[in-house]
C-alpha cells in the first residue's frame, strides 16, 4: 500500500513518520526513510498515486489550505483516503485564553484556525465524503492551562464534546 505523510515534521516532532513516502517543506535534521522535500501546495507526484495521505497538524500552517486539499485529492487514488488533524479552535483552553486576553490568539506560526464545521466545509469542497471527529482530551493537558482548577471543573461539567477536545481528526474519502 502506498502512503504519503505530508508534513512529517522532518523528524522533529514525531518519533517515526508514518508514510512509505515522507514529505516536508524543511530538510530533516536526521535520517528519514524515503524523504522528499517539497511544498504541500505543489506535490511532486503523479495523479492517483497513494491509497492514504496523512497530514497531521499542518493545515493550520499553510497559506492556502484549499489549494493543499486539492493537491491531496489529486494524488489520492480512487477510493483512497485523506487522514488529517488540526487543533480545535473551540477547545476550552483556547476559549478561556481568549476570554482572559480579550482577543483570539493562536500559536504565532498558525495562519488558520478550524472548527469541526469549518474543516468539514473546506474538505467537502474537494472530497466526496468527509467525517470529522474530535480527538479525546489527553490526561495532563489541564496542567498546561494557567487556571487549571477552573478548567478542570468546566471540562467535567460541560456537555459539549467540542470544548473538551484539543484536536480535530478528519477522514476524507475519494470516490470513483
Secondary structure, DSSP 4 states (H G I P E B T S, - for coil): --EEEET-GGGSSSSS--SSEEEESSPPSS--TTEEE--TTS--S-TT-EEEEEEES-GGG-S-HHHHHHHHHHHEEEEEEEEEEEEBTT-HHHHHHHHHHTS----TT----B-HHHHHHHHHTT-SEEEEEEEPPPTTGGGGSTTHHHHHHHHHH---HHHH-SEEEEEEE---
